[in-house]
Amino acid sequence: MDDPNDLVLAMLGLAIAAIMLVAGALYLIMTPDPVPSRPAPPAAQISPVS
């Protein structure tokens, strides 16, 4: 890192990476849960044993 501009570019890269991480986290938090394509199976029917 002989050139001072290398440090500036590295800091810019870190800032962009941080922004992308925050945006990804917000995307995962804000997306709604997917709608299930199939209904849940019916509950098991237990017949009484006499």
Buried (B, 14 or more C-beta within 10 A) or exposed (E): EEEEEEEEEEEEEEEEEEEEEEEEEEEEEEEEEEEEEEEEEEEEEEEEEE
